[in-house]
Amino acid sequence: MGPSDLPHLTIADVFADCCTGLYDPSPWVGEGWIGGIFLEGARFIWGRFRHVDATARRCSFYPDRAAELSALKSGGQYPFIDAYWGERAELVLDEGRRWQRTHFEPSDMVSFPLEDGSWLGRRSSPEAPSGGELVPGAWDHEHCRICQEKIGCGGVPDGFLSPPDAWVCEECYAGFVAPRSLAFISIANHGRVDSY
């Protein structure tokens, strides 16, 4: 499955802040829902669907960055996706990412207290906010960005890493990342990965 197999948005008009058009039947369009329009070069324009008329399958799309509307043409048909699947599709289709088979090693974690008495942990890195408590070796696993398989302590020991912190399991790498396949997407079961 590739981007051309996704539902399409046929653009009627492009304005300064949005575009309007007709969309193929899809569970991914709703008032205010986040979506991404796929462009050649494995790039997405992210924004929100508005003014959705589900009966006529008409909507407006407001991109997060209005300047990106210049990439869309009236009469053009563009594949689109929702935010849940789109995050994974971007990862798989990004030809600039480099993946390396890697054995997961625990690292330090920074723990931050929350107002409700719970704690939030972040992997210790230069980008982590300051003010937390350092917990040596406590970042003991990651999850596959596609299927959520645990990689590290309590899960599979190895996965594929795209720096700085994107991990996929070996099965998802072989089935989706290496061949740049979107076969993990289920249009019928919105928000759930089918078994493969």
C-alpha positions as CSV (number, residue, x, y, z in Angstrom):
1,M,0.0,0.0,0.0
2,G,1.3,3.4,-0.9
3,P,0.1,7.0,-0.7
4,S,-2.0,6.7,-3.9
5,D,-4.1,4.0,-2.1
6,L,-5.2,6.6,0.5
7,P,-8.5,8.5,0.1
8,H,-8.1,11.7,-1.9
9,L,-9.2,15.3,-1.5
10,T,-10.1,17.0,-4.8
11,I,-9.3,20.7,-4.5
12,A,-12.0,23.1,-5.8
13,D,-10.5,26.4,-4.6
14,V,-7.4,27.6,-2.9
15,F,-7.6,30.7,-0.8
16,A,-5.1,32.7,1.4
17,D,-5.8,30.7,4.5
18,C,-7.5,27.4,3.4
19,C,-8.6,25.3,0.5
20,T,-12.0,23.7,-0.2
21,G,-12.9,20.5,-2.0
22,L,-14.6,17.1,-2.1
23,Y,-13.2,14.2,-0.2
24,D,-13.4,10.4,-0.9
25,P,-15.3,8.4,1.7
26,S,-13.1,8.3,4.8
27,P,-13.4,7.9,8.6
28,W,-10.6,10.5,8.9
29,V,-12.6,13.7,8.2
30,G,-14.6,15.4,10.9
31,E,-15.1,19.0,12.1
32,G,-11.8,20.3,13.6
33,W,-10.0,17.0,13.0
34,I,-6.2,17.0,12.3
35,G,-5.2,15.7,8.9
36,G,-2.4,15.7,6.5
37,I,-2.4,16.2,2.7
38,F,0.3,14.1,1.0
39,L,2.5,15.8,-1.6
40,E,5.1,14.3,-3.9
41,G,8.5,14.0,-2.2
42,A,7.0,12.2,0.8
43,R,5.9,15.5,2.4
44,F,2.7,16.3,4.2
45,I,0.8,19.5,4.7
46,W,-0.7,19.3,8.2
47,G,-3.8,21.2,9.3
48,R,-7.4,20.8,10.3
49,F,-10.6,20.0,8.4
50,R,-13.4,22.5,8.9
51,H,-16.9,23.3,7.5
52,V,-17.3,19.5,7.0
53,D,-20.5,18.5,5.2
54,A,-20.4,14.7,5.5
55,T,-23.5,14.2,3.3
56,A,-21.9,16.1,0.3
57,R,-18.4,15.0,1.4
58,R,-17.3,18.7,1.2
59,C,-14.9,20.4,3.5
60,S,-12.3,23.1,4.0
61,F,-8.7,22.4,5.0
62,Y,-6.8,25.0,7.0
63,P,-3.1,24.2,7.1
64,D,-1.0,25.0,10.1
65,R,1.2,27.1,7.8
66,A,-0.9,29.0,5.3
67,A,2.2,29.5,3.0
68,E,2.0,25.7,2.2
69,L,-1.2,26.3,0.3
70,S,0.9,27.4,-2.7
71,A,1.8,23.7,-3.2
72,L,-1.9,22.8,-3.9
73,K,-3.7,23.4,-7.2
74,S,-7.4,23.8,-8.0
75,G,-8.6,20.5,-9.6
76,G,-5.7,18.6,-8.1
77,Q,-6.4,15.3,-6.3
78,Y,-4.3,14.7,-3.2
79,P,-4.1,11.7,-0.9
80,F,-4.9,12.6,2.7
81,I,-4.5,10.9,6.1
82,D,-5.4,11.5,9.7
83,A,-2.9,12.5,12.4
84,Y,-2.7,9.0,14.0
85,W,-1.7,7.2,10.9
86,G,0.0,10.2,9.4
87,E,2.6,10.3,12.1
88,R,3.6,6.7,11.2
89,A,3.3,7.3,7.5
90,E,5.7,10.3,7.7
91,L,8.2,8.1,9.6
92,V,8.0,5.3,6.9
93,L,8.1,7.6,3.9
94,D,10.8,9.9,5.0
95,E,13.7,9.1,2.7
96,G,16.1,11.3,4.6
97,R,15.9,9.1,7.7
98,R,18.7,6.7,8.3
99,W,18.0,3.5,10.2
100,Q,20.5,1.3,12.0
101,R,19.9,-2.0,13.7
102,T,20.6,-1.3,17.4
103,H,20.6,-3.1,20.7
104,F,18.7,-1.0,23.2
105,E,20.7,0.1,26.2
106,P,19.1,1.8,29.2
107,S,20.0,5.5,29.8
108,D,19.3,8.0,32.5
109,M,15.9,9.5,32.9
110,V,14.8,12.9,34.3
111,S,11.7,12.7,36.4
112,F,9.3,15.7,37.0
113,P,6.6,16.0,39.6
114,L,3.1,16.8,38.3
115,E,0.4,18.8,40.1
116,D,-1.8,15.7,40.6
117,G,1.0,13.9,42.5
118,S,2.2,11.7,39.6
119,W,5.5,11.9,37.8
120,L,6.5,12.5,34.2
121,G,9.7,10.9,33.0
122,R,11.8,12.1,30.0
123,R,15.0,10.5,28.6
124,S,17.9,12.5,29.8
125,S,19.3,14.6,26.9
126,P,20.4,18.2,26.2
127,E,16.8,18.9,25.1
128,A,15.2,17.7,28.3
129,P,13.7,20.5,30.5
130,S,15.7,21.5,33.5
131,G,14.6,21.1,37.1
132,G,13.8,17.4,37.2
133,E,15.4,14.7,39.3
134,L,18.0,12.5,37.5
135,V,17.3,8.8,37.8
136,P,20.3,6.8,36.6
137,G,19.5,4.0,34.1
138,A,15.7,4.3,34.5
139,W,14.9,4.9,30.8
140,D,14.9,1.2,30.1
141,H,12.8,0.8,27.0
142,E,11.2,2.4,24.0
143,H,8.2,1.4,21.9
144,C,8.0,0.8,18.1
145,R,6.5,3.9,16.5
146,I,4.3,1.8,14.3
147,C,3.0,-1.2,16.4
148,Q,4.0,-0.2,19.9
149,E,6.1,-3.3,20.5
150,K,8.3,-2.8,23.5
151,I,12.0,-2.6,22.7
152,G,14.4,-3.0,25.6
153,C,13.7,-4.2,29.2
154,G,10.7,-6.5,29.1
155,G,10.5,-6.6,25.3
156,V,12.6,-7.4,22.3
157,P,16.3,-6.5,22.9
158,D,17.0,-5.0,19.4
159,G,15.2,-2.7,17.0
160,F,16.0,-0.1,14.4
161,L,16.9,3.4,15.5
162,S,16.7,6.6,13.5
163,P,18.5,9.3,15.5
164,P,17.8,10.9,17.8
165,D,15.0,8.8,19.2
166,A,12.7,7.1,16.6
167,W,12.6,3.3,17.2
168,V,10.8,0.6,15.2
169,C,10.8,-3.1,15.8
170,E,12.5,-5.5,13.4
171,E,9.2,-6.8,12.1
172,C,7.9,-3.3,11.2
173,Y,11.2,-2.3,9.8
174,A,11.2,-5.3,7.4
175,G,7.5,-5.1,6.6
176,F,7.0,-1.3,6.3
177,V,10.1,0.9,6.7
178,A,12.5,-0.9,4.3
179,P,9.9,-1.2,1.5
180,R,8.3,2.2,2.3
181,S,4.9,0.5,2.6
182,L,1.9,1.9,4.3
183,A,0.2,-1.6,4.6
184,F,0.0,-1.1,8.4
185,I,-2.8,1.5,7.9
186,S,-6.3,0.4,8.4
187,I,-8.9,2.8,6.9
188,A,-11.8,0.6,8.1
189,N,-10.5,0.5,11.7
190,H,-9.6,4.1,12.5
191,G,-6.9,4.4,15.2
192,R,-6.1,0.7,15.4
193,V,-3.2,-1.2,13.9
194,D,-4.4,-4.4,12.2
195,S,-2.5,-7.6,12.8
196,Y,0.0,-8.3,10.0
